[in-house]
Amino acid sequence: MSMNNQGRPSAIPANSGAFDGVTGTVTGNRGLQIEEPLIFEQDSAGRTGVDLPDVPKVASRLGAVKPRAKVGLPGLAEPQVVRHYTRLSQKNYAIDSGFYPLGSCTMKHNPRLNEKMARLPGFSDVHPLQPVSTVQGALELMDQLAHWLKTLTGMAAVTLAPAAGAHGEMCGIMAIRAAHEAKGDSGRTKILVPESAHGTNPATAAACGYSVDAIPATADGRVDLEALKAKLGPDVAGLMLTNPNTCGLFERDIIAIADAVHEAGGYFYCDGANFNAIVGRVRPADLGIDVMHINLHKTFSTPHGGGGPGSGPVVFAESLAPYIPVPYVTHGKDGFALVENAGEGPAFGRMKAFHGQMGMFVRALSYMLSHGADGLWQASGDAVLNANYVMARLEDVMTASFEGPCMHECLFDDRFLKGTGVTTLDMAKALIDEGFHPMTMYFPLVVHGALLIEPTETESKASLDQFVEALRALAERAKSGDVTYFQAAPRLTPRRRLDETAAARKPVLRWTPPVVAEALAAE
Amino acid sequence: MRYLPLTEADRQSMLEAIRATSVEDLFRDVPKSARLAGPIGGLPNHMGELEVERLLGSMAAKNVPAGSVPSFLGAGAYRHHVPATVDHLVQRGEFLTAYTPYQPEVSQGTLQVLFEFQTQVALLTGMDVANASMYDGATSCAEAVMMANRITRRKKAILSGGLHPHYRDVTTTDARFIGFEAVALPAAPTGGEDLLALVDDKTSCVVVQNPDVFGHVRDYTDLAAACQAKGALLIVVVTEALSLGLLTPPGDMGADIVAAEGQSFGNALNFGGPYVGLFAVKDKYVRQMPGRLCGETVDADGRRGFVLTLSTREQHIRREKATSNICTNSGLCALAFSIHVSLLGEAGITQLAQLNHTKAVQMADKLAAVPGVQVLNDGFFNEFTVKLPKPAAAVVEELAKRRILGGVPVSRLYPGAMEDLLLVAVTETNTDADMDAFAAALTEVLA
């Protein structure tokens, strides 16, 4: 064993078993990795983390309803709460701590200026139903964001209402349906969706009452134009296509695709999840797209927050511009005005309780202003460069699914693992031990054992090189037949592989007080 | 550009590794007609932090923050005091900049938070289980109706006139496009609707709100039983989650699904979003739920851990057969909710709810003493409706000129109707001086 100059081991010997299983410490903690019980297991009756004024002695006026006896929440003091959540946070991987190449998710740096701006009381402490005379700056911000989104996409109109990408899809498909209905065309029952689409696309189309017809991909990973044309007809309401697509490729035939859809009387919905590849360089309107959602939490850097909140504005071409939901901002005689009710215009309805994800609008605009037109040009260029670099540095040891150039992400499949006994999942788990968040696995479904890598433009070359070296070494290790190493990974995480089958078989979805839990067990 | 680490030398050496001549060359699959020659026109170039702060700061300064004046707005969004701890913890990068916890070994923090959040929501609503959040209360409500349609295999929802009209509109919008019937009753500012009479063998659910949009507090125990006797579910909507700290929860009344807005805990007003939708159900309906669910399990060493579970309901597995198309939800807002509820604890939540209620009682009495003003509610939590001798929208504008945000005119929610009604919400943030100032200003405006 090699020692450093303080006489300590300088490396953990491979397969030493030192980190396998439970550590043997008295507490179960492992240095900075501290075990943390559930908050409900830290209860002390009467304890609280807030100091509130005394309740005025006034007779209550609850009408017919009785006050409840108890809620059942635990009592903790503030320092305990701070420690609880701090310790939990330390069990998470995050962009702030490392490379997060999760394909199709655009895990780019989340600038803190955006957080500061969103917390200005003029934005964060404003009620959605204040008189419009008191929120002119908020409406101006929404108007500015709309201007940027329309300029960047070349589109005629935008709604900021949808709360996330899938919600934006819903909004876009509703607009398509409303447009067909307005023309008295009720025979269109189908939406075409490529096999490589995000699961939300078919789910959205089905939720809006359409049947879903899948379009196959060509050998070069793109929509099969002839197959698409064969399926187009008077029963097709539209096409939902992601571009660049989920294989990380630009749909070369996109203009011909748009023309074909339009000739058949359908509308072209673009899933804008991958807009980061082309933002500031290509305007979707110039590709013949009628409607597209934009994930502010991908392209425009608003934080993913462990699963939201997102924000999914939708841009519309002239053809669909009348069919947008409320609310929207207009320019009135006394400044900005807000149209809040569908009856006041051609809007098709409402998507959300209030005006959309204002907190995300501020962050996104802060990002846009920081980059400017020149910065966005550079950002999409670097995003595509980074992905192509990773692809070029890995394609001799892993199997790229399609020929490049790729756009902002590169796709590999598991052919390079054939015969090794190592799976895509095993590779991902071994990457975790190397200090990286895995790429997206097993998506898109059009290739076997997919590994979809999206580096984003906010990674340095050094960071990419370290990732590439780790992945190359793992690929070689897999090919050398060291299956057990992979199957035991990850070893160095707060928890090792979790039993997802058991979790689904007998779901435990909440904490239950011990007395109740015992009674249930005895049943 | 400060967010872009590649140097020009990096770019050159990377292009060599790729064997490409230029970055533009990598875009060669884009039809030439659609490729811009350089940075897009019509937008400014990049700015430093200071310039962005100046620009956005000047926009923010044009708004009147609710906290800068006496403010009494509610109607689905409430200004509560959020402890400093909440915003500090949600800004930890490990929470803020993580994705949905698809890799559980490196996401135990987010997953345990979700498990605790689900438990807190279940406890507050009095239900068996809750999911890991929806976009907001209104989308929760619409998803609850669609879930009831799936469970009962019926396609007609009855929406109470006490349901927040925005929640009603989100639900009827879905009804139109998704293909079910939503019968919305007229607004009922003084109550007295007979929902049960409308329930027939095609009815999947009845949707009520507690407290309702006019602030009335109701006991839905009998309605729940009667709906269920007819094979329909009772969905209870809650727009002020703090009321659950004081009132008999929907679960105890027999609700099948609770759809609620959780903004009151941990989340700022934010001009309407992002907020956090709560969604809780009876145990037997778990597999028909929309959205993410976090469950307990063990790892390879037998230690307790958490994973996303029952994902065969979800779009990324089931695609067009999924229970909902929802993917990203309100993770960070759910975290803020959870931290605030943890700080409050049993003692704090009860006291905070009582404080809100008693302050509202005091405010109602002060306003009832203003000549021409009548309080419509017998029972309420922290919000009530008053009838004014003048159109409420104009009164609110006058109050705003006096730097008081005096509630939400009912006509803002129901255009052209009930112009003399005003919704007034009171929280722990309102001081006695605020309340006196409001009553005095209203007296002046109405004089």
Boltz contact constraints between the chains, C-beta under 6 A:
constraints:
  - contact:
      token1: [A, 21]
      token2: [B, 301]
      max_distance: 6.0
  - contact:
      token1: [A, 22]
      token2: [B, 301]
      max_distance: 6.0
  - contact:
      token1: [A, 39]
      token2: [B, 116]
      max_distance: 6.0
  - contact:
      token1: [A, 39]
      token2: [B, 342]
      max_distance: 6.0
  - contact:
      token1: [A, 46]
      token2: [B, 347]
      max_distance: 6.0
  - contact:
      token1: [A, 48]
      token2: [B, 345]
      max_distance: 6.0
  - contact:
      token1: [A, 48]
      token2: [B, 347]
      max_distance: 6.0
  - contact:
      token1: [A, 48]
      token2: [B, 348]
      max_distance: 6.0
  - contact:
      token1: [A, 49]
      token2: [B, 343]
      max_distance: 6.0
  - contact:
      token1: [A, 50]
      token2: [B, 343]
      max_distance: 6.0
  - contact:
      token1: [A, 50]
      token2: [B, 344]
      max_distance: 6.0
  - contact:
      token1: [A, 50]
      token2: [B, 348]
      max_distance: 6.0
  - contact:
      token1: [A, 52]
      token2: [B, 351]
      max_distance: 6.0
  - contact:
      token1: [A, 52]
      token2: [B, 352]
      max_distance: 6.0
  - contact:
      token1: [A, 55]
      token2: [B, 354]
      max_distance: 6.0
  - contact:
      token1: [A, 55]
      token2: [B, 355]
      max_distance: 6.0
  - contact:
      token1: [A, 55]
      token2: [B, 358]
      max_distance: 6.0
  - contact:
      token1: [A, 56]
      token2: [B, 358]
      max_distance: 6.0
  - contact:
      token1: [A, 58]
      token2: [B, 358]
      max_distance: 6.0
  - contact:
      token1: [A, 58]
      token2: [B, 361]
      max_distance: 6.0
  - contact:
      token1: [A, 61]
      token2: [B, 361]
      max_distance: 6.0
  - contact:
      token1: [A, 61]
      token2: [B, 379]
      max_distance: 6.0
  - contact:
      token1: [A, 62]
      token2: [B, 217]
      max_distance: 6.0
  - contact:
      token1: [A, 62]
      token2: [B, 379]
      max_distance: 6.0
  - contact:
      token1: [A, 63]
      token2: [B, 217]
      max_distance: 6.0
  - contact:
      token1: [A, 63]
      token2: [B, 378]
      max_distance: 6.0
  - contact:
      token1: [A, 63]
      token2: [B, 379]
      max_distance: 6.0
  - contact:
      token1: [A, 64]
      token2: [B, 219]
      max_distance: 6.0
  - contact:
      token1: [A, 65]
      token2: [B, 217]
      max_distance: 6.0
  - contact:
      token1: [A, 65]
      token2: [B, 219]
      max_distance: 6.0
  - contact:
      token1: [A, 65]
      token2: [B, 247]
      max_distance: 6.0
  - contact:
      token1: [A, 65]
      token2: [B, 248]
      max_distance: 6.0
  - contact:
      token1: [A, 66]
      token2: [B, 248]
      max_distance: 6.0
  - contact:
      token1: [A, 67]
      token2: [B, 246]
      max_distance: 6.0
  - contact:
      token1: [A, 68]
      token2: [B, 248]
      max_distance: 6.0
  - contact:
      token1: [A, 71]
      token2: [B, 123]
      max_distance: 6.0
  - contact:
      token1: [A, 71]
      token2: [B, 346]
      max_distance: 6.0
  - contact:
      token1: [A, 72]
      token2: [B, 123]
      max_distance: 6.0
  - contact:
      token1: [A, 73]
      token2: [B, 345]
      max_distance: 6.0
  - contact:
      token1: [A, 73]
      token2: [B, 346]
      max_distance: 6.0
  - contact:
      token1: [A, 75]
      token2: [B, 345]
      max_distance: 6.0
  - contact:
      token1: [A, 75]
      token2: [B, 346]
      max_distance: 6.0
  - contact:
      token1: [A, 75]
      token2: [B, 347]
      max_distance: 6.0
  - contact:
      token1: [A, 78]
      token2: [B, 85]
      max_distance: 6.0
  - contact:
      token1: [A, 81]
      token2: [B, 342]
      max_distance: 6.0
  - contact:
      token1: [A, 81]
      token2: [B, 343]
      max_distance: 6.0
  - contact:
      token1: [A, 82]
      token2: [B, 85]
      max_distance: 6.0
  - contact:
      token1: [A, 85]
      token2: [B, 89]
      max_distance: 6.0
  - contact:
      token1: [A, 85]
      token2: [B, 339]
      max_distance: 6.0
  - contact:
      token1: [A, 88]
      token2: [B, 109]
      max_distance: 6.0
  - contact:
      token1: [A, 88]
      token2: [B, 112]
      max_distance: 6.0
  - contact:
      token1: [A, 88]
      token2: [B, 113]
      max_distance: 6.0
  - contact:
      token1: [A, 89]
      token2: [B, 92]
      max_distance: 6.0
  - contact:
      token1: [A, 89]
      token2: [B, 94]
      max_distance: 6.0
  - contact:
      token1: [A, 89]
      token2: [B, 95]
      max_distance: 6.0
  - contact:
      token1: [A, 89]
      token2: [B, 109]
      max_distance: 6.0
  - contact:
      token1: [A, 91]
      token2: [B, 108]
      max_distance: 6.0
  - contact:
      token1: [A, 91]
      token2: [B, 109]
      max_distance: 6.0
  - contact:
      token1: [A, 92]
      token2: [B, 94]
      max_distance: 6.0
  - contact:
      token1: [A, 92]
      token2: [B, 98]
      max_distance: 6.0
  - contact:
      token1: [A, 92]
      token2: [B, 107]
      max_distance: 6.0
  - contact:
      token1: [A, 92]
      token2: [B, 109]
      max_distance: 6.0
  - contact:
      token1: [A, 92]
      token2: [B, 110]
      max_distance: 6.0
  - contact:
      token1: [A, 93]
      token2: [B, 106]
      max_distance: 6.0
  - contact:
      token1: [A, 94]
      token2: [B, 93]
      max_distance: 6.0
  - contact:
      token1: [A, 94]
      token2: [B, 94]
      max_distance: 6.0
  - contact:
      token1: [A, 94]
      token2: [B, 97]
      max_distance: 6.0
  - contact:
      token1: [A, 94]
      token2: [B, 98]
      max_distance: 6.0
  - contact:
      token1: [A, 95]
      token2: [B, 97]
      max_distance: 6.0
  - contact:
      token1: [A, 96]
      token2: [B, 93]
      max_distance: 6.0
  - contact:
      token1: [A, 96]
      token2: [B, 97]
      max_distance: 6.0
  - contact:
      token1: [A, 102]
      token2: [B, 99]
      max_distance: 6.0
  - contact:
      token1: [A, 105]
      token2: [B, 99]
      max_distance: 6.0
  - contact:
      token1: [A, 109]
      token2: [B, 3]
      max_distance: 6.0
  - contact:
      token1: [A, 110]
      token2: [B, 97]
      max_distance: 6.0
  - contact:
      token1: [A, 113]
      token2: [B, 49]
      max_distance: 6.0
  - contact:
      token1: [A, 117]
      token2: [B, 56]
      max_distance: 6.0
  - contact:
      token1: [A, 120]
      token2: [B, 60]
      max_distance: 6.0
  - contact:
      token1: [A, 121]
      token2: [B, 65]
      max_distance: 6.0
  - contact:
      token1: [A, 122]
      token2: [B, 60]
      max_distance: 6.0
  - contact:
      token1: [A, 122]
      token2: [B, 61]
      max_distance: 6.0
  - contact:
      token1: [A, 122]
      token2: [B, 63]
      max_distance: 6.0
  - contact:
      token1: [A, 122]
      token2: [B, 65]
      max_distance: 6.0
  - contact:
      token1: [A, 123]
      token2: [B, 60]
      max_distance: 6.0
  - contact:
      token1: [A, 124]
      token2: [B, 268]
      max_distance: 6.0
  - contact:
      token1: [A, 124]
      token2: [B, 270]
      max_distance: 6.0
  - contact:
      token1: [A, 125]
      token2: [B, 65]
      max_distance: 6.0
  - contact:
      token1: [A, 125]
      token2: [B, 66]
      max_distance: 6.0
  - contact:
      token1: [A, 125]
      token2: [B, 67]
      max_distance: 6.0
  - contact:
      token1: [A, 125]
      token2: [B, 269]
      max_distance: 6.0
  - contact:
      token1: [A, 126]
      token2: [B, 63]
      max_distance: 6.0
  - contact:
      token1: [A, 126]
      token2: [B, 269]
      max_distance: 6.0
  - contact:
      token1: [A, 126]
      token2: [B, 271]
      max_distance: 6.0
  - contact:
      token1: [A, 127]
      token2: [B, 66]
      max_distance: 6.0
  - contact:
      token1: [A, 127]
      token2: [B, 73]
      max_distance: 6.0
  - contact:
      token1: [A, 127]
      token2: [B, 77]
      max_distance: 6.0
  - contact:
      token1: [A, 127]
      token2: [B, 269]
      max_distance: 6.0
  - contact:
      token1: [A, 128]
      token2: [B, 77]
      max_distance: 6.0
  - contact:
      token1: [A, 128]
      token2: [B, 271]
      max_distance: 6.0
  - contact:
      token1: [A, 128]
      token2: [B, 272]
      max_distance: 6.0
  - contact:
      token1: [A, 129]
      token2: [B, 73]
      max_distance: 6.0
  - contact:
      token1: [A, 129]
      token2: [B, 75]
      max_distance: 6.0
  - contact:
      token1: [A, 129]
      token2: [B, 408]
      max_distance: 6.0
  - contact:
      token1: [A, 129]
      token2: [B, 412]
      max_distance: 6.0
  - contact:
      token1: [A, 130]
      token2: [B, 405]
      max_distance: 6.0
  - contact:
      token1: [A, 131]
      token2: [B, 396]
      max_distance: 6.0
  - contact:
      token1: [A, 131]
      token2: [B, 397]
      max_distance: 6.0
  - contact:
      token1: [A, 131]
      token2: [B, 400]
      max_distance: 6.0
  - contact:
      token1: [A, 134]
      token2: [B, 64]
      max_distance: 6.0
  - contact:
      token1: [A, 134]
      token2: [B, 400]
      max_distance: 6.0
  - contact:
      token1: [A, 135]
      token2: [B, 63]
      max_distance: 6.0
  - contact:
      token1: [A, 136]
      token2: [B, 62]
      max_distance: 6.0
  - contact:
      token1: [A, 137]
      token2: [B, 59]
      max_distance: 6.0
  - contact:
      token1: [A, 137]
      token2: [B, 60]
      max_distance: 6.0
  - contact:
      token1: [A, 137]
      token2: [B, 62]
      max_distance: 6.0
  - contact:
      token1: [A, 137]
      token2: [B, 63]
      max_distance: 6.0
  - contact:
      token1: [A, 138]
      token2: [B, 63]
      max_distance: 6.0
  - contact:
      token1: [A, 138]
      token2: [B, 271]
      max_distance: 6.0
  - contact:
      token1: [A, 140]
      token2: [B, 59]
      max_distance: 6.0
  - contact:
      token1: [A, 141]
      token2: [B, 59]
      max_distance: 6.0
  - contact:
      token1: [A, 151]
      token2: [B, 42]
      max_distance: 6.0
  - contact:
      token1: [A, 151]
      token2: [B, 43]
      max_distance: 6.0
  - contact:
      token1: [A, 163]
      token2: [B, 135]
      max_distance: 6.0
  - contact:
      token1: [A, 164]
      token2: [B, 328]
      max_distance: 6.0
  - contact:
      token1: [A, 166]
      token2: [B, 325]
      max_distance: 6.0
  - contact:
      token1: [A, 166]
      token2: [B, 326]
      max_distance: 6.0
  - contact:
      token1: [A, 166]
      token2: [B, 327]
      max_distance: 6.0
  - contact:
      token1: [A, 174]
      token2: [B, 177]
      max_distance: 6.0
  - contact:
      token1: [A, 177]
      token2: [B, 177]
      max_distance: 6.0
  - contact:
      token1: [A, 199]
      token2: [B, 315]
      max_distance: 6.0
  - contact:
      token1: [A, 199]
      token2: [B, 316]
      max_distance: 6.0
  - contact:
      token1: [A, 199]
      token2: [B, 319]
      max_distance: 6.0
  - contact:
      token1: [A, 200]
      token2: [B, 315]
      max_distance: 6.0
  - contact:
      token1: [A, 200]
      token2: [B, 325]
      max_distance: 6.0
  - contact:
      token1: [A, 200]
      token2: [B, 327]
      max_distance: 6.0
  - contact:
      token1: [A, 202]
      token2: [B, 319]
      max_distance: 6.0
  - contact:
      token1: [A, 202]
      token2: [B, 320]
      max_distance: 6.0
  - contact:
      token1: [A, 203]
      token2: [B, 315]
      max_distance: 6.0
  - contact:
      token1: [A, 203]
      token2: [B, 319]
      max_distance: 6.0
  - contact:
      token1: [A, 203]
      token2: [B, 322]
      max_distance: 6.0
  - contact:
      token1: [A, 203]
      token2: [B, 325]
      max_distance: 6.0
  - contact:
      token1: [A, 204]
      token2: [B, 325]
      max_distance: 6.0
  - contact:
      token1: [A, 206]
      token2: [B, 320]
      max_distance: 6.0
  - contact:
      token1: [A, 207]
      token2: [B, 178]
      max_distance: 6.0
  - contact:
      token1: [A, 207]
      token2: [B, 325]
      max_distance: 6.0
  - contact:
      token1: [A, 208]
      token2: [B, 177]
      max_distance: 6.0
  - contact:
      token1: [A, 209]
      token2: [B, 178]
      max_distance: 6.0
  - contact:
      token1: [A, 209]
      token2: [B, 179]
      max_distance: 6.0
  - contact:
      token1: [A, 212]
      token2: [B, 320]
      max_distance: 6.0
  - contact:
      token1: [A, 250]
      token2: [B, 29]
      max_distance: 6.0
  - contact:
      token1: [A, 250]
      token2: [B, 30]
      max_distance: 6.0
  - contact:
      token1: [A, 252]
      token2: [B, 29]
      max_distance: 6.0
  - contact:
      token1: [A, 255]
      token2: [B, 31]
      max_distance: 6.0
  - contact:
      token1: [A, 280]
      token2: [B, 40]
      max_distance: 6.0
  - contact:
      token1: [A, 281]
      token2: [B, 36]
      max_distance: 6.0
  - contact:
      token1: [A, 282]
      token2: [B, 30]
      max_distance: 6.0
  - contact:
      token1: [A, 282]
      token2: [B, 34]
      max_distance: 6.0
  - contact:
      token1: [A, 286]
      token2: [B, 34]
      max_distance: 6.0
  - contact:
      token1: [A, 287]
      token2: [B, 34]
      max_distance: 6.0
  - contact:
      token1: [A, 303]
      token2: [B, 96]
      max_distance: 6.0
  - contact:
      token1: [A, 303]
      token2: [B, 97]
      max_distance: 6.0
  - contact:
      token1: [A, 304]
      token2: [B, 99]
      max_distance: 6.0
  - contact:
      token1: [A, 305]
      token2: [B, 331]
      max_distance: 6.0
  - contact:
      token1: [A, 305]
      token2: [B, 332]
      max_distance: 6.0
  - contact:
      token1: [A, 306]
      token2: [B, 95]
      max_distance: 6.0
  - contact:
      token1: [A, 306]
      token2: [B, 98]
      max_distance: 6.0
  - contact:
      token1: [A, 306]
      token2: [B, 110]
      max_distance: 6.0
  - contact:
      token1: [A, 306]
      token2: [B, 331]
      max_distance: 6.0
  - contact:
      token1: [A, 307]
      token2: [B, 100]
      max_distance: 6.0
  - contact:
      token1: [A, 307]
      token2: [B, 329]
      max_distance: 6.0
  - contact:
      token1: [A, 307]
      token2: [B, 331]
      max_distance: 6.0
  - contact:
      token1: [A, 308]
      token2: [B, 328]
      max_distance: 6.0
  - contact:
      token1: [A, 308]
      token2: [B, 329]
      max_distance: 6.0
  - contact:
      token1: [A, 308]
      token2: [B, 330]
      max_distance: 6.0
  - contact:
      token1: [A, 308]
      token2: [B, 331]
      max_distance: 6.0
  - contact:
      token1: [A, 309]
      token2: [B, 274]
      max_distance: 6.0
  - contact:
      token1: [A, 309]
      token2: [B, 330]
      max_distance: 6.0
  - contact:
      token1: [A, 309]
      token2: [B, 333]
      max_distance: 6.0
  - contact:
      token1: [A, 310]
      token2: [B, 328]
      max_distance: 6.0
  - contact:
      token1: [A, 341]
      token2: [B, 415]
      max_distance: 6.0
  - contact:
      token1: [A, 349]
      token2: [B, 173]
      max_distance: 6.0
  - contact:
      token1: [A, 350]
      token2: [B, 169]
      max_distance: 6.0
  - contact:
      token1: [A, 350]
      token2: [B, 170]
      max_distance: 6.0
  - contact:
      token1: [A, 350]
      token2: [B, 173]
      max_distance: 6.0
  - contact:
      token1: [A, 352]
      token2: [B, 136]
      max_distance: 6.0
  - contact:
      token1: [A, 352]
      token2: [B, 138]
      max_distance: 6.0
  - contact:
      token1: [A, 353]
      token2: [B, 76]
      max_distance: 6.0
  - contact:
      token1: [A, 353]
      token2: [B, 136]
      max_distance: 6.0
  - contact:
      token1: [A, 353]
      token2: [B, 137]
      max_distance: 6.0
  - contact:
      token1: [A, 353]
      token2: [B, 138]
      max_distance: 6.0
  - contact:
      token1: [A, 353]
      token2: [B, 166]
      max_distance: 6.0
  - contact:
      token1: [A, 354]
      token2: [B, 272]
      max_distance: 6.0
  - contact:
      token1: [A, 354]
      token2: [B, 273]
      max_distance: 6.0
  - contact:
      token1: [A, 355]
      token2: [B, 272]
      max_distance: 6.0
  - contact:
      token1: [A, 356]
      token2: [B, 273]
      max_distance: 6.0
  - contact:
      token1: [A, 357]
      token2: [B, 273]
      max_distance: 6.0
  - contact:
      token1: [A, 357]
      token2: [B, 274]
      max_distance: 6.0
  - contact:
      token1: [A, 358]
      token2: [B, 270]
      max_distance: 6.0
  - contact:
      token1: [A, 358]
      token2: [B, 271]
      max_distance: 6.0
  - contact:
      token1: [A, 358]
      token2: [B, 272]
      max_distance: 6.0
  - contact:
      token1: [A, 358]
      token2: [B, 273]
      max_distance: 6.0
  - contact:
      token1: [A, 359]
      token2: [B, 270]
      max_distance: 6.0
  - contact:
      token1: [A, 359]
      token2: [B, 274]
      max_distance: 6.0
  - contact:
      token1: [A, 366]
      token2: [B, 52]
      max_distance: 6.0
  - contact:
      token1: [A, 369]
      token2: [B, 47]
      max_distance: 6.0
  - contact:
      token1: [A, 369]
      token2: [B, 52]
      max_distance: 6.0
  - contact:
      token1: [A, 370]
      token2: [B, 47]
      max_distance: 6.0
  - contact:
      token1: [A, 370]
      token2: [B, 52]
      max_distance: 6.0
  - contact:
      token1: [A, 371]
      token2: [B, 46]
      max_distance: 6.0
  - contact:
      token1: [A, 372]
      token2: [B, 44]
      max_distance: 6.0
  - contact:
      token1: [A, 372]
      token2: [B, 45]
      max_distance: 6.0
  - contact:
      token1: [A, 372]
      token2: [B, 46]
      max_distance: 6.0
  - contact:
      token1: [A, 373]
      token2: [B, 39]
      max_distance: 6.0
  - contact:
      token1: [A, 373]
      token2: [B, 40]
      max_distance: 6.0
  - contact:
      token1: [A, 373]
      token2: [B, 43]
      max_distance: 6.0
  - contact:
      token1: [A, 373]
      token2: [B, 45]
      max_distance: 6.0
  - contact:
      token1: [A, 374]
      token2: [B, 39]
      max_distance: 6.0
  - contact:
      token1: [A, 374]
      token2: [B, 45]
      max_distance: 6.0
  - contact:
      token1: [A, 374]
      token2: [B, 46]
      max_distance: 6.0
  - contact:
      token1: [A, 375]
      token2: [B, 1]
      max_distance: 6.0
  - contact:
      token1: [A, 375]
      token2: [B, 46]
      max_distance: 6.0
  - contact:
      token1: [A, 377]
      token2: [B, 39]
      max_distance: 6.0
  - contact:
      token1: [A, 378]
      token2: [B, 1]
      max_distance: 6.0
  - contact:
      token1: [A, 378]
      token2: [B, 4]
      max_distance: 6.0
  - contact:
      token1: [A, 381]
      token2: [B, 23]
      max_distance: 6.0
  - contact:
      token1: [A, 382]
      token2: [B, 4]
      max_distance: 6.0
  - contact:
      token1: [A, 382]
      token2: [B, 6]
      max_distance: 6.0
  - contact:
      token1: [A, 384]
      token2: [B, 26]
      max_distance: 6.0
  - contact:
      token1: [A, 385]
      token2: [B, 14]
      max_distance: 6.0
  - contact:
      token1: [A, 385]
      token2: [B, 23]
      max_distance: 6.0
  - contact:
      token1: [A, 388]
      token2: [B, 18]
      max_distance: 6.0
  - contact:
      token1: [A, 388]
      token2: [B, 26]
      max_distance: 6.0
  - contact:
      token1: [A, 389]
      token2: [B, 14]
      max_distance: 6.0
  - contact:
      token1: [A, 389]
      token2: [B, 17]
      max_distance: 6.0
  - contact:
      token1: [A, 392]
      token2: [B, 17]
      max_distance: 6.0
  - contact:
      token1: [A, 392]
      token2: [B, 18]
      max_distance: 6.0
  - contact:
      token1: [A, 405]
      token2: [B, 26]
      max_distance: 6.0
  - contact:
      token1: [A, 432]
      token2: [B, 105]
      max_distance: 6.0
  - contact:
      token1: [A, 432]
      token2: [B, 106]
      max_distance: 6.0
  - contact:
      token1: [A, 438]
      token2: [B, 103]
      max_distance: 6.0
  - contact:
      token1: [A, 457]
      token2: [B, 4]
      max_distance: 6.0
  - contact:
      token1: [A, 458]
      token2: [B, 3]
      max_distance: 6.0
  - contact:
      token1: [A, 460]
      token2: [B, 5]
      max_distance: 6.0
  - contact:
      token1: [A, 461]
      token2: [B, 10]
      max_distance: 6.0
  - contact:
      token1: [A, 490]
      token2: [B, 105]
      max_distance: 6.0
  - contact:
      token1: [A, 493]
      token2: [B, 105]
      max_distance: 6.0
  - contact:
      token1: [A, 493]
      token2: [B, 106]
      max_distance: 6.0
  - contact:
      token1: [A, 494]
      token2: [B, 108]
      max_distance: 6.0
  - contact:
      token1: [A, 495]
      token2: [B, 105]
      max_distance: 6.0
  - contact:
      token1: [A, 495]
      token2: [B, 108]
      max_distance: 6.0
  - contact:
      token1: [A, 495]
      token2: [B, 299]
      max_distance: 6.0
  - contact:
      token1: [A, 495]
      token2: [B, 305]
      max_distance: 6.0
  - contact:
      token1: [A, 496]
      token2: [B, 299]
      max_distance: 6.0
  - contact:
      token1: [A, 496]
      token2: [B, 300]
      max_distance: 6.0
  - contact:
      token1: [A, 496]
      token2: [B, 301]
      max_distance: 6.0
  - contact:
      token1: [A, 497]
      token2: [B, 300]
      max_distance: 6.0
  - contact:
      token1: [A, 498]
      token2: [B, 104]
      max_distance: 6.0
  - contact:
      token1: [A, 498]
      token2: [B, 297]
      max_distance: 6.0
  - contact:
      token1: [A, 498]
      token2: [B, 299]
      max_distance: 6.0
  - contact:
      token1: [A, 498]
      token2: [B, 305]
      max_distance: 6.0
  - contact:
      token1: [A, 498]
      token2: [B, 307]
      max_distance: 6.0
  - contact:
      token1: [A, 499]
      token2: [B, 297]
      max_distance: 6.0
  - contact:
      token1: [A, 499]
      token2: [B, 298]
      max_distance: 6.0
  - contact:
      token1: [A, 500]
      token2: [B, 307]
      max_distance: 6.0
  - contact:
      token1: [A, 502]
      token2: [B, 297]
      max_distance: 6.0
  - contact:
      token1: [A, 503]
      token2: [B, 295]
      max_distance: 6.0
  - contact:
      token1: [A, 503]
      token2: [B, 297]
      max_distance: 6.0
  - contact:
      token1: [A, 503]
      token2: [B, 307]
      max_distance: 6.0
  - contact:
      token1: [A, 503]
      token2: [B, 309]
      max_distance: 6.0
  - contact:
      token1: [A, 504]
      token2: [B, 309]
      max_distance: 6.0
  - contact:
      token1: [A, 504]
      token2: [B, 310]
      max_distance: 6.0
  - contact:
      token1: [A, 507]
      token2: [B, 295]
      max_distance: 6.0
  - contact:
      token1: [A, 507]
      token2: [B, 309]
      max_distance: 6.0
  - contact:
      token1: [A, 508]
      token2: [B, 295]
      max_distance: 6.0
  - contact:
      token1: [A, 508]
      token2: [B, 296]
      max_distance: 6.0
  - contact:
      token1: [A, 509]
      token2: [B, 118]
      max_distance: 6.0
  - contact:
      token1: [A, 509]
      token2: [B, 129]
      max_distance: 6.0
  - contact:
      token1: [A, 509]
      token2: [B, 293]
      max_distance: 6.0
  - contact:
      token1: [A, 509]
      token2: [B, 295]
      max_distance: 6.0
  - contact:
      token1: [A, 510]
      token2: [B, 118]
      max_distance: 6.0
  - contact:
      token1: [A, 510]
      token2: [B, 119]
      max_distance: 6.0
  - contact:
      token1: [A, 510]
      token2: [B, 122]
      max_distance: 6.0
  - contact:
      token1: [A, 510]
      token2: [B, 129]
      max_distance: 6.0
  - contact:
      token1: [A, 511]
      token2: [B, 119]
      max_distance: 6.0
